[in-house]
Amino acid sequence: MTEPVTLQDTQAAYDSVASLYAELFSDVLDTLPMERALLAVFADLVRAHGAGPVADIGCGPGHVTAHLHALGLTAFGVDLSAAMVALARQAHPALRFHEGSMTALDLADGVLGGILAFYSIIHMPPRHLPAVFAEFHRVLAPGGHLLLGFFAGDDPLPREFDHKVSLAYRWSPDSLVELLREAGFDEVARLRREPHEGERFHQAALMVRKAGRL
Ligand SMILES: C[S@@+](CC[C@H](N)C(=O)[O-])C[C@H]1O[C@@H](n2cnc3c(N)ncnc32)[C@H](O)[C@@H]1O
């Protein structure tokens, strides 16, 4: 197995491709009707449980943060890559973006109504993911929703693959749900869809909720 990359490696890798990534993906939601539908449901559920701000963690150039804002949420973005944060601020000057890592969020306990982590946990070495889910649980209010996007695999163990930017992992939805349960989340919904042209793997999303009520 390849040695897992460090946060610094991931940050440097995304800093170096940030402009190209923004060029390629800033309009990608236009081509993803199922993901748009799921984001709309996520927004409805966050509102139904008392709103509260939503953090788009691993926001990249901020296009999904802006989509959440357009859905009526108070959304802000967090990303490891300074270059991504700079591009997000430039493209969406009315929204807040800041540098930070999902491993140690600069947020108080229970302040968020929702968290979106769209294709950003994919680079986290699997042994660190329980701590990341504990961190998500800490900053979410009771009843808060977490929506994860990731590449799906069938193997119960996470499988690394040669992602174009930095080493990444595919997960079986069942295995991720198990880790999320251990962190205190209940499953709400899951999506697994066929790859579109140009995509290598099945794409998946999981929506879970922190137990309890506001
Ligand atoms: C594949 S991109 C996804 C960007 C955006 N969410 C999207 O759906 O297009 C992964 C993003 O996660 C960020 N990222 C990776 N590890 C992170 C971490 N530990 N904390 C915060 N952001 C991270 C990267 O810098 C990159 O911008």
The ligand as an ORCA input file, in Angstrom:
! r2SCAN-3c Opt
* xyz 0 1
  C     -11.900     17.055     -5.113
  S     -11.856     18.663     -4.411
  C     -13.598     18.965     -4.113
  C     -13.934     20.432     -4.140
  C     -15.441     20.727     -4.083
  N     -16.023     20.261     -2.830
  C     -16.151     20.080     -5.252
  O     -17.083     19.282     -5.016
  O     -15.775     20.364     -6.403
  C     -11.278     18.350     -2.760
  C     -11.103     19.643     -1.957
  O     -10.957     19.273     -0.584
  C      -9.922     20.044     -0.018
  N      -9.395     19.284      1.128
  C      -8.676     18.136      1.099
  N      -8.374     17.745      2.341
  C      -8.914     18.671      3.183
  C      -8.923     18.860      4.594
  N      -8.285     18.012      5.399
  N      -9.611     19.899      5.104
  C     -10.233     20.793      4.287
  N     -10.220     20.704      2.950
  C      -9.579     19.661      2.396
  C      -8.927     20.247     -1.150
  O      -8.056     21.342     -0.936
  C      -9.872     20.434     -2.337
  O     -10.199     21.795     -2.525
*
